[in-house]
Amino acid sequence: MTTAAESAIPPQTDQPQPHEISFALPKALHTTAHIHLTMLETCTTVFLSTSTPGDSGGTVKPMGSFVYAMPDRTNPRTAISTTLYTSPTVEYTTRVAKILARRTRAPVYVGCSIDPTALSLTVEEEMEGLTKIVDTIMQRWEQRK
């Protein structure tokens, strides 16, 4: 016999499952990247953040920037983006959003609180971290099919 609560809520088998991924950023000492990835039929949503060993578990970090990007249908080598919420991380967020939109050929929403200057990353460390993040997301994107 089922209760009213069990029968009122249908099982949700078609819901997209978010992927939560964490890994150490290459060449950025003691910095862990966190990716929250949700792939829907019409778009992909990505939230990026970092943590270091000194971060307190109870502290709230700022949201960061939020950018929408979509592939340019007239030129496959470019992407169009618009900033929905801006913060000092907007340049990094826009870069990630455009790369993902171009590679997936689908619209993406990217929220990001990773600030390479606040982490004191060199250009090389920043680019290696960006490459690792994009490659990790693209691996999951290709596995979804």
N, CA, C and O of each residue as an XYZ file, in Angstrom:
580
protein
N       0.836     -1.178      0.000
C       0.000      0.000      0.000
C       0.879      1.239      0.000
O       1.845      1.318      0.759
N       0.547      2.212     -0.851
C       1.348      3.429     -0.937
C       0.692      4.547     -0.153
O      -0.529      4.584     -0.001
N       1.502      5.443      0.336
C       0.973      6.601      1.061
C       0.619      7.687      0.069
O       0.974      7.591     -1.106
N      -0.071      8.713      0.519
C      -0.470      9.818     -0.349
C       0.746     10.553     -0.897
O       0.739     10.984     -2.050
N       1.775     10.700     -0.096
C       2.981     11.409     -0.541
C       3.692     10.635     -1.644
O       4.221     11.241     -2.575
N       3.714      9.313     -1.555
C       4.394      8.504     -2.567
C       3.634      8.513     -3.888
O       4.254      8.550     -4.951
N       2.317      8.480     -3.844
C       1.541      8.411     -5.074
C       1.409      9.778     -5.742
O       1.192      9.848     -6.952
N       1.536     10.864     -4.980
C       1.377     12.202     -5.541
C       2.613     12.643     -6.322
O       2.504     13.498     -7.201
N       3.763     12.091     -6.027
C       5.002     12.500     -6.680
C       5.420     11.419     -7.666
O       5.840     10.334     -7.264
N       5.305     11.718     -8.966
C       5.715     10.710     -9.957
C       7.236     10.574     -9.969
O       7.945     11.539     -9.684
N       7.738      9.394    -10.294
C       9.193      9.239    -10.378
C       9.740     10.084    -11.525
O       9.147     10.140    -12.603
N      10.867     10.737    -11.287
C      11.459     11.620    -12.284
C      12.679     10.942    -12.895
O      13.804     11.105    -12.421
N      12.436     10.187    -13.940
C      13.531      9.460    -14.567
C      14.172     10.259    -15.695
O      15.316      9.988    -16.060
N      13.465     11.234    -16.253
C      13.977     11.991    -17.386
C      14.732     13.252    -16.964
O      15.208     13.994    -17.824
N      14.849     13.503    -15.690
C      15.525     14.701    -15.211
C      17.023     14.602    -15.474
O      17.627     13.557    -15.231
N      17.629     15.682    -15.968
C      19.082     15.647    -16.173
C      19.806     15.591    -14.831
O      19.420     16.263    -13.874
N      20.831     14.804    -14.779
C      21.608     14.676    -13.555
C      22.802     15.621    -13.616
O      23.595     15.554    -14.556
N      22.938     16.498    -12.630
C      24.107     17.374    -12.628
C      25.371     16.584    -12.316
O      25.339     15.615    -11.558
N      26.462     17.000    -12.897
C      27.760     16.392    -12.649
C      28.528     17.349    -11.741
O      28.640     18.537    -12.045
N      29.049     16.846    -10.644
C      29.874     17.649     -9.752
C      31.282     17.085     -9.799
O      31.524     15.942     -9.411
N      32.200     17.901    -10.277
C      33.559     17.462    -10.532
C      34.530     18.366     -9.780
O      34.370     19.587     -9.773
N      35.525     17.771     -9.153
C      36.574     18.528     -8.478
C      37.928     17.942     -8.844
O      38.077     16.727     -8.970
N      38.910     18.814     -9.012
C      40.274     18.375     -9.290
C      41.235     19.499     -8.942
O      40.856     20.669     -8.893
N      42.470     19.131     -8.706
C      43.497     20.127     -8.405
C      43.857     20.866     -9.690
O      44.064     20.252    -10.736
N      43.928     22.181     -9.595
C      44.342     22.962    -10.760
C      45.816     22.710    -11.041
O      46.631     22.734    -10.119
N      46.169     22.470    -12.288
C      47.575     22.221    -12.597
C      48.421     23.457    -12.313
O      48.037     24.575    -12.657
N      49.552     23.249    -11.695
C      50.536     24.283    -11.389
C      50.039     25.376    -10.447
O      50.767     26.342    -10.219
N      48.847     25.268     -9.897
C      48.347     26.225     -8.913
C      48.327     25.496     -7.575
O      47.415     24.723     -7.284
N      49.325     25.753     -6.788
C      49.526     25.016     -5.551
C      48.312     25.045     -4.626
O      47.794     26.118     -4.317
N      47.865     23.893     -4.191
C      46.804     23.739     -3.193
C      45.490     24.411     -3.596
O      44.734     24.856     -2.732
N      45.219     24.487     -4.877
C      43.965     25.084     -5.342
C      43.147     24.007     -6.040
O      43.631     23.343     -6.956
N      41.915     23.841     -5.603
C      41.014     22.847     -6.175
C      39.936     23.545     -6.986
O      39.306     24.488     -6.507
N      39.723     23.085     -8.210
C      38.648     23.608     -9.060
C      37.405     22.759     -8.844
O      37.492     21.537     -8.715
N      36.265     23.403     -8.805
C      34.972     22.722     -8.648
C      34.094     23.096     -9.841
O      33.953     24.271    -10.180
N      33.511     22.082    -10.468
C      32.632     22.284    -11.619
C      31.282     21.653    -11.307
O      31.209     20.493    -10.902
N      30.222     22.416    -11.497
C      28.857     21.904    -11.395
C      28.288     22.014    -12.811
O      28.046     23.118    -13.300
N      28.077     20.879    -13.462
C      27.717     20.831    -14.875
C      26.358     20.174    -15.046
O      26.134     19.058    -14.575
N      25.444     20.876    -15.727
C      24.132     20.314    -16.043
C      23.908     20.453    -17.542
O      23.900     21.561    -18.079
N      23.728     19.323    -18.209
C      23.512     19.318    -19.658
C      22.038     19.052    -19.940
O      21.513     17.983    -19.629
N      21.384     20.042    -20.531
C      19.976     19.935    -20.886
C      19.847     19.721    -22.392
O      20.844     19.727    -23.115
N      18.622     19.534    -22.856
C      18.391     19.331    -24.290
C      18.799     20.559    -25.109
O      19.384     20.426    -26.184
N      18.491     21.751    -24.598
C      18.690     22.964    -25.391
C      19.891     23.798    -24.974
O      20.282     24.705    -25.709
N      20.485     23.523    -23.826
C      21.630     24.310    -23.372
C      22.392     23.558    -22.283
O      21.962     22.509    -21.805
N      23.523     24.122    -21.913
C      24.345     23.565    -20.841
C      24.578     24.657    -19.807
O      24.801     25.815    -20.158
N      24.528     24.287    -18.543
C      24.783     25.220    -17.459
C      26.023     24.765    -16.700
O      26.137     23.601    -16.315
N      26.950     25.697    -16.491
C      28.210     25.392    -15.821
C      28.444     26.430    -14.724
O      28.314     27.632    -14.957
N      28.790     25.956    -13.532
C      29.199     26.848    -12.450
C      30.601     26.445    -12.030
O      30.858     25.272    -11.760
N      31.507     27.410    -11.974
C      32.904     27.157    -11.646
C      33.300     27.916    -10.386
O      32.910     29.067    -10.191
N      34.080     27.255     -9.534
C      34.629     27.917     -8.354
C      35.915     27.207     -7.959
O      36.248     26.154     -8.502
N      36.626     27.788     -7.019
C      37.850     27.179     -6.508
C      37.823     27.202     -4.993
O      37.062     27.946     -4.374
N      38.669     26.372     -4.412
C      38.860     26.403     -2.963
C      40.328     26.124     -2.684
O      41.017     25.473     -3.470
N      40.787     26.624     -1.561
C      42.150     26.385     -1.100
C      42.068     25.831      0.312
O      41.036     25.980      0.965
N      43.128     25.194      0.803
C      43.068     24.594      2.139
C      42.704     25.580      3.246
O      42.142     25.167      4.260
N      43.001     26.848      3.086
C      42.696     27.840      4.117
C      41.254     28.299      4.124
O      40.833     28.990      5.052
N      40.483     27.929      3.104
C      39.074     28.345      3.039
C      38.275     27.677      4.135
O      38.419     26.479      4.381
N      37.439     28.449      4.788
C      36.569     27.906      5.819
C      35.322     27.330      5.153
O      34.775     27.936      4.232
N      34.882     26.196      5.600
C      33.705     25.547      5.021
C      32.442     26.355      5.194
O      31.504     26.199      4.413
N      32.389     27.224      6.203
C      31.186     27.994      6.458
C      31.154     29.354      5.796
O      30.146     30.054      5.891
N      32.223     29.749      5.128
C      32.237     31.063      4.505
C      31.499     31.024      3.180
O      31.542     30.032      2.452
N      30.825     32.116      2.884
C      30.076     32.225      1.642
C      30.915     33.024      0.657
O      31.351     34.136      0.956
N      31.138     32.451     -0.518
C      31.896     33.141     -1.552
C      30.924     33.908     -2.444
O      29.768     33.512     -2.593
N      31.393     35.006     -3.036
C      30.522     35.739     -3.955
C      30.182     34.893     -5.174
O      30.930     33.987     -5.542
N      29.055     35.195     -5.790
C      28.574     34.428     -6.925
C      29.541     34.495     -8.101
O      29.701     33.503     -8.812
N      30.173     35.607     -8.322
C      31.017     35.763     -9.498
C      30.186     36.255    -10.662
O      29.081     36.764    -10.475
N      30.707     36.105    -11.843
C      30.020     36.562    -13.050
C      29.131     35.464    -13.612
O      29.323     34.281    -13.327
N      28.147     35.879    -14.423
C      27.234     34.942    -15.067
C      27.104     35.383    -16.518
O      26.669     36.501    -16.792
N      27.480     34.506    -17.453
C      27.540     34.857    -18.869
C      26.777     33.826    -19.692
O      26.840     32.627    -19.420
N      26.057     34.310    -20.700
C      25.377     33.458    -21.673
C      26.152     33.553    -22.981
O      26.484     34.652    -23.427
N      26.442     32.421    -23.595
C      27.130     32.414    -24.890
C      26.466     31.403    -25.810
O      25.956     30.372    -25.371
N      26.487     31.723    -27.087
C      25.929     30.812    -28.080
C      26.811     30.829    -29.321
O      27.457     31.837    -29.610
N      26.842     29.721    -30.056
C      27.678     29.685    -31.251
C      27.141     30.633    -32.319
O      25.931     30.820    -32.449
N      28.042     31.216    -33.065
C      27.669     32.079    -34.178
C      27.349     31.182    -35.372
O      28.233     30.475    -35.858
N      26.128     31.195    -35.845
C      25.746     30.273    -36.916
C      26.325     30.673    -38.260
O      26.355     29.849    -39.174
N      26.791     31.917    -38.416
C      27.391     32.333    -39.685
C      28.892     32.077    -39.732
O      29.473     31.974    -40.813
N      29.527     31.975    -38.551
C      30.966     31.722    -38.485
C      31.229     30.720    -37.368
O      31.205     31.102    -36.198
N      31.480     29.451    -37.687
C      31.645     28.425    -36.651
C      32.876     28.613    -35.769
O      33.010     27.933    -34.751
N      33.769     29.515    -36.138
C      34.974     29.736    -35.339
C      34.784     30.793    -34.253
O      35.720     31.087    -33.511
N      33.581     31.368    -34.152
C      33.333     32.392    -33.140
C      32.087     32.048    -32.334
O      31.312     31.160    -32.689
N      31.923     32.772    -31.250
C      30.728     32.642    -30.410
C      30.305     34.032    -29.973
O      31.129     34.943    -29.886
N      29.032     34.188    -29.702
C      28.465     35.455    -29.262
C      28.140     35.315    -27.781
O      27.615     34.287    -27.354
N      28.446     36.338    -26.999
C      28.149     36.234    -25.564
C      27.546     37.530    -25.046
O      27.705     38.601    -25.630
N      26.851     37.389    -23.934
C      26.337     38.551    -23.224
C      26.497     38.307    -21.735
O      26.288     37.194    -21.253
N      26.863     39.337    -21.018
C      27.051     39.237    -19.578
C      25.719     39.481    -18.892
O      25.081     40.512    -19.106
N      25.302     38.532    -18.068
C      24.051     38.661    -17.328
C      24.278     39.239    -15.928
O      23.422     39.943    -15.390
N      25.437     38.935    -15.348
C      25.815     39.480    -14.042
C      27.321     39.674    -14.060
O      28.064     38.763    -14.426
N      27.768     40.847    -13.670
C      29.186     41.141    -13.773
C      29.863     41.241    -12.411
O      29.266     41.670    -11.423
N      31.116     40.836    -12.393
C      31.984     40.959    -11.224
C      33.413     40.987    -11.762
O      33.601     40.941    -12.978
N      34.418     41.062    -10.904
C      35.799     41.085    -11.425
C      36.181     39.840    -12.240
O      37.197     39.856    -12.935
N      35.398     38.780    -12.167
C      35.726     37.547    -12.888
C      35.110     37.495    -14.285
O      35.168     36.452    -14.938
N      34.527     38.583    -14.754
C      33.764     38.559    -16.007
C      34.627     38.187    -17.213
O      34.142     37.501    -18.113
N      35.868     38.611    -17.260
C      36.730     38.290    -18.398
C      36.985     36.785    -18.492
O      36.886     36.209    -19.575
N      37.308     36.156    -17.383
C      37.564     34.712    -17.341
C      36.280     33.945    -17.669
O      36.313     32.972    -18.421
N      35.170     34.377    -17.113
C      33.880     33.721    -17.342
C      33.489     33.787    -18.812
O      33.042     32.792    -19.382
N      33.655     34.949    -19.423
C      33.322     35.118    -20.833
C      34.199     34.231    -21.706
O      33.719     33.640    -22.673
N      35.466     34.138    -21.373
C      36.383     33.292    -22.141
C      35.930     31.836    -22.098
O      35.877     31.172    -23.134
N      35.602     31.335    -20.904
C      35.140     29.942    -20.757
C      33.827     29.730    -21.516
O      33.667     28.729    -22.214
N      32.889     30.671    -21.381
C      31.588     30.533    -22.041
C      31.728     30.482    -23.556
O      31.090     29.654    -24.206
N      32.545     31.344    -24.120
C      32.716     31.356    -25.574
C      33.397     30.085    -26.079
O      33.019     29.551    -27.121
N      34.391     29.604    -25.349
C      35.065     28.366    -25.750
C      34.081     27.199    -25.740
O      34.038     26.409    -26.683
N      33.290     27.093    -24.670
C      32.332     25.984    -24.572
C      31.242     26.084    -25.627
O      30.851     25.068    -26.201
N      30.743     27.282    -25.894
C      29.700     27.446    -26.911
C      30.236     27.055    -28.288
O      29.539     26.415    -29.075
N      31.469     27.444    -28.567
C      32.068     27.117    -29.861
C      32.298     25.610    -29.998
O      32.026     25.034    -31.052
N      32.794     24.978    -28.945
C      33.106     23.542    -29.027
C      31.862     22.661    -28.996
O      31.811     21.648    -29.695
N      30.868     23.021    -28.209
C      29.664     22.186    -28.116
C      28.661     22.494    -29.218
O      27.766     21.693    -29.491
N      28.808     23.647    -29.848
C      27.848     24.119    -30.857
C      26.449     24.224    -30.261
O      25.448     23.960    -30.928
N      26.404     24.617    -28.986
C      25.132     24.777    -28.276
C      25.257     25.946    -27.300
O      26.364     26.277    -26.873
N      24.144     26.571    -26.945
C      24.193     27.668    -25.977
C      24.647     27.186    -24.598
O      24.337     26.065    -24.194
N      25.374     28.029    -23.886
C      25.829     27.708    -22.535
C      25.620     28.901    -21.606
O      25.725     30.057    -22.015
N      25.327     28.593    -20.369
C      25.305     29.579    -19.291
C      26.476     29.222    -18.387
O      26.599     28.074    -17.960
N      27.335     30.188    -18.092
C      28.489     29.931    -17.243
C      28.501     30.924    -16.097
O      28.520     32.137    -16.302
N      28.490     30.385    -14.889
C      28.687     31.174    -13.683
C      30.064     30.855    -13.144
O      30.433     29.683    -13.058
N      30.831     31.864    -12.781
C      32.216     31.609    -12.402
C      32.679     32.601    -11.343
O      32.532     33.813    -11.499
N      33.240     32.067    -10.269
C      33.829     32.926     -9.242
C      35.340     32.756     -9.195
O      35.976     33.179     -8.229
N      35.932     32.139    -10.229
C      37.378     31.972    -10.283
C      38.006     33.289    -10.729
O      37.725     33.781    -11.822
N      38.843     33.847     -9.888
C      39.534     35.091    -10.204
C      41.031     34.811    -10.217
O      41.654     34.748     -9.157
N      41.621     34.642    -11.408
C      43.041     34.299    -11.488
C      43.960     35.319    -10.811
O      44.993     34.943    -10.257
N      43.600     36.595    -10.849
C      44.456     37.600    -10.209
C      44.394     37.499     -8.693
O      45.408     37.688     -8.020
N      43.221     37.205     -8.148
C      43.104     37.041     -6.697
C      43.836     35.794     -6.217
O      44.310     35.749     -5.081
N      43.930     34.778     -7.082
C      44.656     33.557     -6.736
C      46.153     33.703     -6.987
O      46.927     32.789     -6.703
N      46.555     34.847     -7.517
C      47.960     35.118     -7.848
C      48.523     34.093     -8.836
O      49.648     33.619     -8.683
N      47.729     33.766     -9.840
C      48.161     32.814    -10.863
C      48.932     33.539    -11.959
O      48.577     34.651    -12.351
N      49.979     32.904    -12.446
C      50.681     33.440    -13.609
C      49.832     33.135    -14.842
O      48.866     32.375    -14.771
N      50.203     33.731    -15.961
C      49.457     33.489    -17.204
C      49.506     32.009    -17.569
O      48.505     31.439    -18.004
N      50.660     31.394    -17.393
C      50.806     29.971    -17.710
C      49.900     29.114    -16.821
O      49.246     28.195    -17.313
N      49.858     29.404    -15.524
C      49.003     28.650    -14.597
C      47.536     28.852    -14.933
O      46.746     27.909    -14.886
N      47.171     30.092    -15.275
C      45.788     30.395    -15.638
C      45.370     29.629    -16.889
O      44.278     29.063    -16.931
N      46.232     29.606    -17.909
C      45.901     28.919    -19.158
C      45.839     27.403    -18.977
O      44.983     26.747    -19.570
N      46.722     26.846    -18.178
C      46.669     25.406    -17.922
C      45.405     25.039    -17.154
O      44.791     24.006    -17.423
N      45.014     25.878    -16.204
C      43.773     25.647    -15.466
C      42.560     25.737    -16.368
O      41.660     24.901    -16.289
N      42.528     26.748    -17.225
C      41.435     26.922    -18.173
C      41.338     25.725    -19.112
O      40.245     25.222    -19.372
N      42.473     25.272    -19.617
C      42.496     24.108    -20.505
C      41.966     22.869    -19.802
O      41.177     22.119    -20.377
N      42.391     22.649    -18.570
C      41.933     21.477    -17.798
C      40.426     21.540    -17.568
O      39.736     20.529    -17.695
N      39.912     22.725    -17.229
C      38.471     22.887    -16.991
C      37.687     22.593    -18.265
O      36.729     21.819    -18.239
N      38.084     23.202    -19.378
C      37.370     23.005    -20.642
C      37.459     21.548    -21.102
O      36.461     20.980    -21.546
N      38.635     20.943    -21.001
C      38.787     19.547    -21.414
C      37.919     18.613    -20.567
O      37.329     17.670    -21.094
N      37.839     18.867    -19.277
C      37.010     18.042    -18.386
C      35.537     18.158    -18.756
O      34.824     17.156    -18.801
N      35.086     19.373    -19.019
C      33.682     19.583    -19.400
C      33.401     18.918    -20.746
O      32.360     18.284    -20.918
N      34.310     19.055    -21.689
C      34.104     18.464    -23.010
C      34.090     16.934    -22.957
O      33.362     16.305    -23.725
N      34.874     16.325    -22.072
C      34.824     14.866    -21.908
C      33.431     14.438    -21.473
O      32.876     13.481    -22.013
N      32.867     15.143    -20.501
C      31.499     14.812    -20.048
C      30.491     15.078    -21.156
O      29.534     14.319    -21.314
N      30.688     16.144    -21.926
C      29.780     16.485    -23.017
C      29.744     15.364    -24.051
O      28.675     14.981    -24.526
N      30.912     14.846    -24.393
C      30.984     13.782    -25.394
C      30.449     12.455    -24.868
O      29.959     11.642    -25.652
N      30.533     12.217    -23.561
C      30.026     10.980    -22.965
C      28.510     10.962    -22.890
O      27.924      9.886    -22.778
N      27.857     12.106    -22.948
C      26.398     12.169    -22.795
C      25.662     11.548    -23.939
O      24.504     11.158    -23.791
N      26.311     11.443    -25.092
C      25.647     10.940    -26.305
C      25.532      9.450    -26.310
O      24.999      8.875    -27.259
